[in-house]
Amino acid sequence: MPNKGVIQGVIPNTYVPGRNTVFIAIGLSLAEAKKSNNLILGINAMDYSGYPDCRPDYLEAYQKLANLSSKAGRENNQINLWAPLINWNKVQIVQEALRLDVPIGLTWSCYNGGESECGVCDSCRIRNGALLKTGYSKPSNAL
C-alpha cells in the first residue's frame, strides 16, 4: 500500500481498472429506467487519487458517451453526471461532512483492510490530516 506520499504523475497501485466505468454504467441504466435526470458521483480528483476515472476529463468524456448511448440522451433528455466533490480538497470535504452532521467517527478510508484503519497508508494519513485541520478531535473510526 502507498505510504510515502503522493507521487505526481503516478497512478497508485490502489487503482482498480474499470471500477468507476462499471459503477457509472449501472447507475446510468438505473437512472434511465427510473426516469431520473441526475446521477451523483462521489469521485474526487484532488489530493490523493490520481486515478484516471476520477478526473474531470474522464467525467466530461463519460457524459458524452452517456448522451450517445441512451434513449434519454438521444431524445435530448440526458442524464446529467454530477460530481460535486471532484475539485474539492479533503479539508473542504470534511468541512462539508461536518456541516451535514455526517457521523465521521463511523467512517474511514484505509486500503489495508481489517477491522480498523491502519493510520499509516496515504489514504489514512490524508484523511486524518484533513480531519485535524478542521479541528475534528478523533481522526479515526473509533467512537
DSSP file with accessible surface (Angstrom, degrees, kcal/mol):
  #  RESIDUE AA STRUCTURE BP1 BP2  ACC     N-H-->O    O-->H-N    N-H-->O    O-->H-N    TCO  KAPPA ALPHA  PHI   PSI    X-CA   Y-CA   Z-CA
    1    1 A M              0   0  103      0, 0.0     2,-0.1     0, 0.0   111,-0.0   0.000 360.0 360.0 360.0 139.9    0.0    0.0    0.0
    2    2 A P        +     0   0   30      0, 0.0   120,-2.9     0, 0.0   121,-0.3  -0.406 360.0 150.4 -61.5 130.1    1.2    3.5   -0.8
    3    3 A N        +     0   0   76    118,-0.3     3,-0.1    -2,-0.1     0, 0.0   0.223  52.3  76.6-146.2  16.0    2.5    5.1    2.4
    4    4 A K  S    S-     0   0  182      1,-0.4     2,-0.1     3,-0.0   117,-0.1   0.240 102.6 -93.5-112.8  11.8    5.2    7.6    1.3
    5    5 A G        -     0   0   23      2,-0.1    -1,-0.4     0, 0.0     2,-0.2  -0.230  58.7 -41.5  99.5 168.5    3.0   10.3    0.0
    6    6 A V        -     0   0   63     -3,-0.1     2,-0.6   116,-0.1    43,-0.1  -0.467  45.8-154.5 -72.4 135.4    1.6   11.3   -3.4
    7    7 A I    >   -     0   0  112      3,-0.3     3,-2.0    -2,-0.2    -2,-0.1  -0.959  24.0-124.5-112.8 110.3    3.8   11.0   -6.4
    8    8 A Q  T 3  S+     0   0  169     -2,-0.6     3,-0.1     1,-0.3    42,-0.0  -0.270  92.0  14.0 -55.7 135.7    2.7   13.3   -9.1
    9    9 A G  T 3  S+     0   0   85      1,-0.2     2,-0.5     0, 0.0    -1,-0.3   0.437 101.5 110.8  81.1  -0.2    2.0   11.6  -12.5
   10   10 A V    <   -     0   0   80     -3,-2.0    -3,-0.3    41,-0.0    -1,-0.2  -0.929  62.3-141.9-111.8 126.8    2.0    8.1  -10.9
   11   11 A I        -     0   0   75     -2,-0.5    39,-0.1    -3,-0.1    40,-0.1  -0.769  31.6-122.5 -83.9 120.9   -1.2    6.2  -10.7
   12   12 A P    >   -     0   0   20      0, 0.0     3,-1.9     0, 0.0    -1,-0.1  -0.182  15.3-113.7 -66.1 158.6   -1.1    4.3   -7.4
   13   13 A N  T 3  S+     0   0  121      1,-0.3    -2,-0.0     3,-0.0     0, 0.0   0.534 110.4  75.3 -71.2  -1.6   -1.4    0.5   -7.2
   14   14 A T  T 3   +     0   0   14     35,-0.1    -1,-0.3     2,-0.1     2,-0.1   0.525  68.8 115.7 -85.0  -5.7   -4.7    1.0   -5.4
   15   15 A Y    <   -     0   0   74     -3,-1.9    -4,-0.0    34,-0.1    35,-0.0  -0.429  57.5-150.9 -63.6 132.8   -6.3    1.9   -8.7
   16   16 A V    >   -     0   0   68     -2,-0.1     3,-1.8     0, 0.0     4,-0.4  -0.934  21.9-121.3-109.7 110.4   -8.9   -0.7   -9.7
   17   17 A P  T 3  S-     0   0  103      0, 0.0    -2,-0.0     0, 0.0     0, 0.0  -0.267  87.9  -4.5 -55.7 126.6   -9.2   -0.9  -13.5
   18   18 A G  T 3> S+     0   0   28      1,-0.1     4,-2.6     3,-0.0     5,-0.3   0.398  90.7 128.2  77.5  -1.2  -12.7   -0.1  -14.8
   19   19 A R  H <> S+     0   0   72     -3,-1.8     4,-2.5     1,-0.2     5,-0.2   0.948  78.0  36.3 -55.8 -57.0  -14.3    0.3  -11.4
   20   20 A N  H  > S+     0   0   17     -4,-0.4     4,-2.9     1,-0.2     5,-0.3   0.860 113.7  58.7 -69.4 -30.9  -16.0    3.6  -11.9
   21   21 A T  H  > S+     0   0   61      2,-0.2     4,-2.1     1,-0.2    -1,-0.2   0.937 110.8  42.5 -60.4 -44.9  -16.8    2.9  -15.5
   22   22 A V  H  X S+     0   0   80     -4,-2.6     4,-2.4     2,-0.2     5,-0.2   0.944 115.0  49.3 -67.6 -46.9  -18.8   -0.1  -14.4
   23   23 A F  H  X S+     0   0  126     -4,-2.5     4,-2.6    -5,-0.3    -2,-0.2   0.909 112.7  47.1 -60.6 -43.0  -20.4    1.7  -11.5
   24   24 A I  H  X S+     0   0    6     -4,-2.9     4,-3.1     2,-0.2     5,-0.2   0.914 109.8  53.6 -67.3 -39.6  -21.4    4.6  -13.6
   25   25 A A  H  X S+     0   0   40     -4,-2.1     4,-2.1    -5,-0.3    -2,-0.2   0.934 111.9  44.8 -60.0 -44.4  -22.8    2.4  -16.4
   26   26 A I  H  X S+     0   0   94     -4,-2.4     4,-2.5     2,-0.2     5,-0.2   0.937 113.6  50.6 -64.8 -44.3  -25.0    0.6  -13.8
   27   27 A G  H  X S+     0   0   15     -4,-2.6     4,-2.9    -5,-0.2    -2,-0.2   0.905 109.6  50.2 -60.3 -41.9  -26.1    3.9  -12.3
   28   28 A L  H  X S+     0   0   20     -4,-3.1     4,-2.7     2,-0.2     5,-0.2   0.906 109.5  51.5 -63.7 -40.7  -27.0    5.3  -15.7
   29   29 A S  H  X S+     0   0   79     -4,-2.1     4,-2.3    -5,-0.2    -2,-0.2   0.939 113.9  43.3 -61.1 -46.7  -29.1    2.2  -16.5
   30   30 A L  H  X S+     0   0   99     -4,-2.5     4,-2.1     2,-0.2    -2,-0.2   0.912 113.3  52.0 -65.4 -42.6  -31.0    2.5  -13.3
   31   31 A A  H  <>S+     0   0    9     -4,-2.9     5,-3.2    -5,-0.2    -2,-0.2   0.921 111.6  46.2 -61.6 -42.9  -31.4    6.3  -13.6
   32   32 A E  H ><5S+     0   0   60     -4,-2.7     3,-1.4     1,-0.2    -1,-0.2   0.930 111.5  51.3 -66.9 -43.0  -32.8    5.9  -17.1
   33   33 A A  H 3<5S+     0   0   78     -4,-2.3    -1,-0.2     1,-0.3    -2,-0.2   0.855 115.1  43.1 -60.9 -33.6  -35.1    3.1  -16.1
   34   34 A K  T 3<5S-     0   0  163     -4,-2.1    -1,-0.3    -5,-0.2    -2,-0.2   0.333 113.2-119.9 -94.4   5.4  -36.4    5.3  -13.2
   35   35 A K  T < 5 +     0   0  173     -3,-1.4     2,-0.2    -4,-0.2    -3,-0.2   0.851  55.8 161.3  58.4  38.4  -36.6    8.4  -15.4
   36   36 A S      < -     0   0   50     -5,-3.2    -1,-0.2    -6,-0.2     3,-0.1  -0.618  35.6-154.6 -86.1 149.6  -34.1   10.3  -13.3
   37   37 A N  S    S+     0   0   72     -2,-0.2    43,-3.1    42,-0.1     2,-0.4   0.499  72.8  50.5-100.4  -6.8  -32.3   13.3  -14.7
   38   38 A N  E     -a   80   0A  82     41,-0.2     2,-0.4    -7,-0.1    43,-0.2  -0.992  50.8-168.6-138.1 143.1  -29.2   13.2  -12.5
   39   39 A L  E     -a   81   0A  31     41,-2.9    43,-2.8    -2,-0.4     2,-0.5  -0.990  22.3-150.3-125.9 116.6  -26.6   10.7  -11.4
   40   40 A I  E     -a   82   0A 106     -2,-0.4     2,-0.4    41,-0.2    43,-0.2  -0.789  11.8-163.9 -96.0 129.0  -24.5   11.9   -8.5
   41   41 A L        -     0   0   19     41,-3.2    44,-0.5    -2,-0.5    45,-0.2  -0.876  20.1-150.5-115.0 143.6  -20.9   10.7   -8.2
   42   42 A G        +     0   0   66     -2,-0.4    41,-0.1    41,-0.1    -1,-0.1   0.113  49.4 138.4 -96.7  21.8  -18.5   10.8   -5.3
   43   43 A I        -     0   0   14     10,-0.1     2,-0.4    12,-0.0    42,-0.2  -0.333  32.0-167.6 -71.3 151.1  -15.4   11.0   -7.4
   44   44 A N        -     0   0   13     43,-0.1    42,-0.2     1,-0.1     5,-0.2  -0.983  18.8-173.9-144.7 125.8  -12.6   13.3   -6.3
   45   45 A A        +     0   0   29     41,-2.5     5,-0.4    -2,-0.4    42,-0.1   0.536  60.0  91.3 -95.7  -7.8   -9.5   14.4   -8.4
   46   46 A M  S >  S-     0   0   73     40,-0.5     2,-1.8    42,-0.4     3,-0.8  -0.353  84.9  -1.0 -90.5 167.5   -7.8   16.4   -5.7
   47   47 A D  T 3  S+     0   0   71      1,-0.2    -1,-0.1    -2,-0.1    42,-0.1  -0.371 126.9   1.0  64.4 -79.5   -5.2   15.5   -3.0
   48   48 A Y  T 3  S+     0   0   21     -2,-1.8    -1,-0.2    -4,-0.1   -41,-0.2   0.871 101.2  78.5-111.7 -47.1   -4.6   11.8   -3.4
   49   49 A S    <   +     0   0    9     -3,-0.8    -4,-0.1    -5,-0.2   -35,-0.1   0.833  36.9 173.9 -53.9 -65.0   -6.3    9.8   -6.1
   50   50 A G        +     0   0   26     -5,-0.4    -1,-0.2     1,-0.2    -5,-0.1   0.580  32.6 151.1  67.3   3.1   -4.6   10.4   -9.4
   51   51 A Y    >   -     0   0    5      1,-0.1     3,-1.6     3,-0.1    -1,-0.2  -0.480  52.2-133.6 -68.9 137.9   -6.9    7.7  -10.6
   52   52 A P  G >  S+     0   0   41      0, 0.0     3,-0.8     0, 0.0     6,-0.2   0.827 104.0  54.8 -63.0 -28.6   -7.8    8.2  -14.3
   53   53 A D  G 3  S+     0   0    5      1,-0.2    -2,-0.1     5,-0.1   -10,-0.1   0.181 100.9  59.4 -95.0  21.6  -11.5    7.6  -13.7
   54   54 A C  G <  S+     0   0    8     -3,-1.6    -1,-0.2   -11,-0.1    -4,-0.1   0.084  84.9 103.9-126.5  19.1  -11.8   10.4  -11.0
   55   55 A R  S <> S-     0   0   89     -3,-0.8     4,-2.2     1,-0.1     3,-0.4  -0.742  78.1-118.9-107.6 153.3  -10.7   13.2  -13.2
   56   56 A P  H  > S+     0   0   57      0, 0.0     4,-2.6     0, 0.0     5,-0.2   0.865 113.2  54.9 -56.7 -38.7  -12.7   16.0  -14.9
   57   57 A D  H  > S+     0   0  107      1,-0.2     4,-2.3     2,-0.2     5,-0.2   0.880 108.0  49.8 -66.9 -33.1  -11.7   14.9  -18.4
   58   58 A Y  H  > S+     0   0   41     -3,-0.4     4,-2.9    -6,-0.2     5,-0.2   0.944 111.5  48.3 -65.0 -47.3  -13.0   11.4  -17.7
   59   59 A L  H  X S+     0   0   25     -4,-2.2     4,-2.3     1,-0.2    -2,-0.2   0.918 111.7  50.0 -60.1 -42.9  -16.3   12.7  -16.4
   60   60 A E  H  X S+     0   0  125     -4,-2.6     4,-1.7     1,-0.2    -1,-0.2   0.925 113.2  45.3 -62.1 -45.3  -16.6   15.0  -19.4
   61   61 A A  H  X S+     0   0   58     -4,-2.3     4,-2.2     1,-0.2    -2,-0.2   0.903 112.2  51.6 -66.9 -39.7  -16.0   12.1  -21.9
   62   62 A Y  H  X S+     0   0   22     -4,-2.9     4,-3.1     1,-0.2    -1,-0.2   0.872 105.3  56.3 -66.7 -34.9  -18.3    9.8  -20.0
   63   63 A Q  H  X S+     0   0   30     -4,-2.3     4,-2.2    -5,-0.2    -1,-0.2   0.929 107.5  48.8 -61.5 -42.1  -21.1   12.4  -20.1
   64   64 A K  H  X S+     0   0  128     -4,-1.7     4,-1.9     1,-0.2    -2,-0.2   0.926 112.6  48.1 -61.5 -44.5  -20.7   12.5  -23.9
   65   65 A L  H  X S+     0   0   94     -4,-2.2     4,-2.4     1,-0.2    -2,-0.2   0.922 109.6  52.7 -62.1 -43.2  -20.9    8.7  -24.0
   66   66 A A  H  X S+     0   0    3     -4,-3.1     4,-0.5     1,-0.2     7,-0.4   0.899 109.4  49.5 -60.5 -39.6  -23.9    8.7  -21.7
   67   67 A N  H  < S+     0   0   37     -4,-2.2     3,-0.4     1,-0.2    -1,-0.2   0.874 116.6  41.3 -67.1 -37.0  -25.7   11.1  -24.0
   68   68 A L  H  < S+     0   0   99     -4,-1.9    -2,-0.2     1,-0.2    -1,-0.2   0.756 114.5  50.5 -80.8 -26.4  -24.9    9.0  -27.1
   69   69 A S  H  < S+     0   0   83     -4,-2.4     2,-0.3    -5,-0.2    -1,-0.2   0.358 100.7  67.8 -99.5   5.0  -25.6    5.6  -25.6
   70   70 A S  S  X S-     0   0   16     -4,-0.5     4,-2.4    -3,-0.4     5,-0.2  -0.921  72.4-131.6-128.6 152.5  -29.0    6.1  -24.1
   71   71 A K  H  > S+     0   0  139     -2,-0.3     4,-1.7     2,-0.2     6,-0.2   0.925 112.1  54.7 -60.3 -44.2  -32.5    6.7  -25.3
   72   72 A A  H  4>S+     0   0   12      1,-0.2     5,-3.1     2,-0.2    -1,-0.2   0.923 110.0  45.6 -57.2 -46.4  -32.8    9.6  -22.8
   73   73 A G  H >45S+     0   0    8     -7,-0.4     3,-1.5     1,-0.2     5,-0.3   0.913 111.6  50.9 -64.6 -42.1  -29.7   11.2  -24.2
   74   74 A R  H 3<5S+     0   0  168     -4,-2.4    -1,-0.2     1,-0.3    -2,-0.2   0.751 109.1  52.6 -68.2 -23.4  -30.8   10.7  -27.9
   75   75 A E  T 3<5S-     0   0  120     -4,-1.7    -1,-0.3    -3,-0.2    -2,-0.2   0.135 120.7-108.4 -98.0  20.2  -34.1   12.3  -27.1
   76   76 A N  T < 5S+     0   0  157     -3,-1.5    -3,-0.2    -9,-0.2    -2,-0.1   0.820  93.9 110.3  57.7  34.2  -32.5   15.4  -25.5
   77   77 A N      < -     0   0   92     -5,-3.1    -4,-0.2    -6,-0.2    -3,-0.1  -0.385  54.8-177.8-126.4  50.9  -33.4   14.3  -22.0
   78   78 A Q        -     0   0   70     -5,-0.3     2,-0.6     1,-0.1   -11,-0.1  -0.036  30.4-122.4 -59.2 152.6  -29.9   13.5  -20.9
   79   79 A I        -     0   0    4    -16,-0.1     2,-0.4   -13,-0.1   -41,-0.2  -0.878  31.9-135.1 -92.5 118.4  -29.0   12.1  -17.5
   80   80 A N  E     -a   38   0A  61    -43,-3.1   -41,-2.9    -2,-0.6     2,-0.7  -0.658   4.6-143.7 -81.0 127.2  -26.5   14.6  -16.0
   81   81 A L  E     -a   39   0A  14     -2,-0.4     2,-0.5   -43,-0.2   -41,-0.2  -0.817  24.6-172.2 -86.7 116.8  -23.4   13.1  -14.4
   82   82 A W  E     +a   40   0A 139    -43,-2.8   -41,-3.2    -2,-0.7    -2,-0.0  -0.960  18.6 176.7-120.3 121.8  -22.8   15.4  -11.4
   83   83 A A    >   +     0   0    9     -2,-0.5     3,-1.7   -43,-0.2     4,-0.3  -0.756   3.5 176.6-120.9  81.6  -19.6   15.1   -9.3
   84   84 A P  T 3  S+     0   0   39      0, 0.0     3,-0.3     0, 0.0    -1,-0.1   0.741  79.6  46.7 -63.8 -20.5  -19.9   17.9   -6.7
   85   85 A L  T >  S+     0   0   47    -44,-0.5     3,-1.7   -42,-0.2   -39,-0.3   0.424  78.0 107.1 -99.1   2.2  -16.7   16.9   -4.9
   86   86 A I  T <  S+     0   0   15     -3,-1.7   -41,-2.5     1,-0.3   -40,-0.5   0.827  91.0  28.3 -57.2 -36.8  -14.5   16.4   -7.9
   87   87 A N  T 3  S+     0   0   99     -4,-0.3    -1,-0.3    -3,-0.3     2,-0.3   0.251  96.9 109.1-109.3  12.0  -12.4   19.6   -7.4
   88   88 A W    <   -     0   0   78     -3,-1.7   -42,-0.4   -42,-0.1     2,-0.1  -0.636  64.3-129.7 -84.7 147.6  -12.7   19.9   -3.6
   89   89 A N     >  -     0   0   59     -2,-0.3     4,-2.0     1,-0.1     5,-0.2  -0.437  32.3-100.0 -87.0 171.5   -9.7   19.2   -1.4
   90   90 A K  H  > S+     0   0   55      1,-0.2     4,-2.6     2,-0.2     5,-0.2   0.849 121.6  55.8 -64.2 -33.5  -10.0   16.8    1.5
   91   91 A V  H  > S+     0   0   32      2,-0.2     4,-2.9     1,-0.2    -1,-0.2   0.939 107.8  49.0 -64.3 -43.9  -10.4   19.6    4.1
   92   92 A Q  H  > S+     0   0   80      2,-0.2     4,-2.3     1,-0.2    -2,-0.2   0.910 111.1  50.5 -60.7 -40.4  -13.4   21.1    2.1
   93   93 A I  H  X S+     0   0   39     -4,-2.0     4,-2.5     2,-0.2    -2,-0.2   0.934 111.8  46.7 -64.6 -44.2  -14.9   17.6    2.0
   94   94 A V  H  X S+     0   0   14     -4,-2.6     4,-2.8     2,-0.2     5,-0.2   0.923 110.7  52.9 -64.3 -43.1  -14.5   17.1    5.8
   95   95 A Q  H  X S+     0   0  106     -4,-2.9     4,-2.4     1,-0.2    -1,-0.2   0.920 111.4  46.3 -59.1 -41.7  -15.9   20.6    6.5
   96   96 A E  H  X S+     0   0   55     -4,-2.3     4,-2.2     2,-0.2    -1,-0.2   0.911 111.0  52.1 -67.7 -40.8  -19.0   19.8    4.4
   97   97 A A  H  <>S+     0   0   16     -4,-2.5     5,-2.9     1,-0.2    -2,-0.2   0.927 111.5  46.9 -60.7 -42.7  -19.4   16.4    6.1
   98   98 A L  H ><5S+     0   0   57     -4,-2.8     3,-1.5     1,-0.2    -2,-0.2   0.909 109.6  53.4 -66.1 -40.2  -19.3   18.1    9.5
   99   99 A R  H 3<5S+     0   0  159     -4,-2.4    -1,-0.2     1,-0.3    -2,-0.2   0.885 111.1  47.0 -60.9 -36.2  -21.7   20.8    8.4
  100  100 A L  T 3<5S-     0   0   99     -4,-2.2    -1,-0.3    -5,-0.1    -2,-0.2   0.361 115.2-117.7 -87.7   5.5  -24.1   18.0    7.3
  101  101 A D  T < 5 +     0   0  142     -3,-1.5    -3,-0.2     1,-0.2    -2,-0.1   0.828  47.3 175.4  60.5  35.1  -23.6   16.1   10.6
  102  102 A V      < -     0   0   58     -5,-2.9     2,-2.3    -6,-0.2    -1,-0.2  -0.529  42.0-114.9 -65.9 134.4  -22.1   13.1    8.9
  103  103 A P    >   +     0   0   78      0, 0.0     3,-2.5     0, 0.0     4,-0.2  -0.449  40.8 178.4 -74.8  79.2  -21.0   10.6   11.6
  104  104 A I  G >  S+     0   0   12     -2,-2.3     3,-2.3     1,-0.3    -6,-0.0   0.830  72.3  67.4 -53.1 -36.4  -17.3   10.9   10.8
  105  105 A G  G 3  S+     0   0    3      1,-0.3    -1,-0.3    -3,-0.2    -3,-0.0   0.667  97.9  53.7 -62.7 -13.7  -16.4    8.6   13.6
  106  106 A L  G <  S+     0   0  114     -3,-2.5    -1,-0.3    36,-0.0     2,-0.3   0.360 101.3  76.6 -99.4   4.5  -18.1    5.7   11.7
  107  107 A T    <   +     0   0   52     -3,-2.3     2,-0.3    33,-0.2    33,-0.0  -0.784  49.7 167.6-114.8 159.0  -16.1    6.3    8.5
  108  108 A W        -     0   0   88     -2,-0.3    16,-0.1    33,-0.1    32,-0.0  -0.971  26.2-151.1-161.7 165.6  -12.6    5.5    7.4
  109  109 A S        +     0   0   54     -2,-0.3     2,-0.2    14,-0.0    18,-0.1   0.025  41.9 142.0-130.8  25.1  -10.6    5.5    4.2
  110  110 A C        -     0   0   20     13,-0.1     3,-0.3     1,-0.1    -2,-0.1  -0.499  35.7-162.8 -78.2 139.9   -7.9    2.8    4.7
  111  111 A Y  S    S+     0   0   82     -2,-0.2    -1,-0.1     1,-0.2     6,-0.0   0.427  77.7  80.3 -96.0  -0.9   -6.9    0.5    1.8
  112  112 A N  S    S-     0   0   80      1,-0.2    -1,-0.2  -111,-0.0    -2,-0.0   0.576  87.2-141.7 -84.0  -8.4   -5.3   -2.1    4.1
  113  113 A G        +     0   0   42     -3,-0.3     3,-0.3     1,-0.1    -1,-0.2  -0.227  48.4 111.1  76.6-171.5   -8.5   -3.8    5.1
  114  114 A G  S    S-     0   0   64      1,-0.2    -1,-0.1     3,-0.0     4,-0.0  -0.425  84.0 -63.7  96.3-175.5   -9.1   -5.1    8.5
  115  115 A E  S    S+     0   0  193     -2,-0.1     2,-0.3     1,-0.1    -1,-0.2   0.495 115.4  22.9 -93.0  -6.8  -11.5   -4.0   11.3
  116  116 A S  S    S-     0   0   71     -3,-0.3    -1,-0.1    26,-0.0    -8,-0.1  -0.974  93.5 -83.7-150.5 164.6   -9.9   -0.6   11.8
  117  117 A E        -     0   0   22     -2,-0.3    -2,-0.1     1,-0.1    24,-0.0  -0.357  26.6-138.7 -71.1 151.4   -7.8    1.8    9.8
  118  118 A C        -     0   0   51      1,-0.1    -1,-0.1    -2,-0.0    -4,-0.0   0.808  21.8-148.0 -79.1 -31.5   -4.1    1.4    9.8
  119  119 A G  S    S+     0   0   30      1,-0.1    -1,-0.1     2,-0.0    -2,-0.1   0.373  80.6  71.8  81.6  -6.0   -3.3    5.1   10.1
  120  120 A V        +     0   0   87      4,-0.1    -1,-0.1     5,-0.0    -3,-0.0   0.644  68.0  94.2-117.2 -20.8   -0.1    4.9    8.1
  121  121 A C  S  > S-     0   0    2      1,-0.1     4,-2.8  -117,-0.1  -118,-0.3  -0.305  88.1-107.0 -69.8 161.1   -1.2    4.4    4.4
  122  122 A D  H  > S+     0   0    3   -120,-2.9     4,-2.8     1,-0.2     5,-0.3   0.890 119.3  54.8 -56.9 -40.6   -1.5    7.5    2.3
  123  123 A S  H  > S+     0   0   16   -121,-0.3     4,-2.2     1,-0.2    -1,-0.2   0.939 112.1  42.8 -60.9 -46.8   -5.3    7.3    2.3
  124  124 A C  H  > S+     0   0    0      1,-0.2     4,-3.1     2,-0.2     5,-0.3   0.929 114.9  50.0 -62.5 -46.3   -5.4    7.3    6.1
  125  125 A R  H  X S+     0   0  106     -4,-2.8     4,-2.3     2,-0.2    -2,-0.2   0.909 112.4  46.0 -64.6 -40.8   -2.8   10.0    6.5
  126  126 A I  H  X S+     0   0   40     -4,-2.8     4,-2.1    -5,-0.2    -1,-0.2   0.942 116.2  45.6 -68.2 -43.9   -4.5   12.4    4.1
  127  127 A R  H  X S+     0   0   22     -4,-2.2     4,-2.4    -5,-0.3    -2,-0.2   0.951 115.4  46.0 -62.5 -49.8   -7.9   11.8    5.6
  128  128 A N  H  X S+     0   0   23     -4,-3.1     4,-2.4     1,-0.2    -1,-0.2   0.874 110.4  54.1 -65.0 -34.8   -6.7   12.1    9.2
  129  129 A G  H  X S+     0   0   27     -4,-2.3     4,-2.2    -5,-0.3    -1,-0.2   0.916 109.2  48.3 -63.1 -41.0   -4.7   15.2    8.2
  130  130 A A  H  X S+     0   0    4     -4,-2.1     4,-1.3     2,-0.2    -2,-0.2   0.907 110.1  52.1 -66.0 -39.9   -7.8   16.9    6.8
  131  131 A L  H  <>S+     0   0    1     -4,-2.4     5,-2.1     1,-0.2     4,-0.4   0.929 110.3  48.0 -62.0 -43.9   -9.7   15.9   10.0
  132  132 A L  H ><5S+     0   0  108     -4,-2.4     3,-1.4     1,-0.2    -1,-0.2   0.900 107.3  56.1 -63.6 -40.1   -7.1   17.5   12.2
  133  133 A K  H 3<5S+     0   0  166     -4,-2.2    -1,-0.2     1,-0.3    -2,-0.2   0.777 107.3  49.9 -64.9 -25.4   -7.1   20.7   10.0
  134  134 A T  T 3<5S-     0   0   36     -4,-1.3    -1,-0.3    -3,-0.4    -2,-0.2   0.502 120.4-109.3 -88.6  -5.8  -10.8   21.1   10.6
  135  135 A G  T < 5 +     0   0   61     -3,-1.4     2,-0.3    -4,-0.4    -3,-0.2   0.520  62.5 156.5  91.4   4.5  -10.4   20.7   14.3
  136  136 A Y      < -     0   0   55     -5,-2.1    -1,-0.3    -6,-0.2    -2,-0.1  -0.507  33.3-151.0 -65.9 130.3  -12.0   17.3   14.5
  137  137 A S  S    S+     0   0  102     -2,-0.3    -1,-0.1     1,-0.2    -5,-0.1   0.673  78.1  48.1 -86.1 -17.4  -10.7   15.7   17.6
  138  138 A K        -     0   0  109      2,-0.1     2,-2.8    -7,-0.1    -1,-0.2  -0.713  60.5-174.9-125.8  82.6  -10.7   12.0   16.8
  139  139 A P        +     0   0   33      0, 0.0     2,-0.3     0, 0.0   -11,-0.1  -0.357  61.0  71.6 -76.9  65.0   -9.2   11.3   13.4
  140  140 A S  S    S-     0   0   35     -2,-2.8   -33,-0.2     2,-0.2    -2,-0.1  -0.964  93.5-100.9-158.8 176.7  -10.0    7.6   13.4
  141  141 A N  S    S+     0   0   40     -2,-0.3     2,-0.2   -35,-0.1   -33,-0.1   0.485  85.6 110.0 -86.1  -0.1  -13.0    5.3   13.2
  142  142 A A              0   0   55      1,-0.1    -2,-0.2   -36,-0.0   -36,-0.0  -0.535 360.0 360.0 -75.2 138.1  -13.1    4.9   16.9
  143  143 A L              0   0  145     -2,-0.2    -1,-0.1   -37,-0.1    -2,-0.1  -0.531 360.0 360.0 -90.3 360.0  -16.0    6.5   18.7
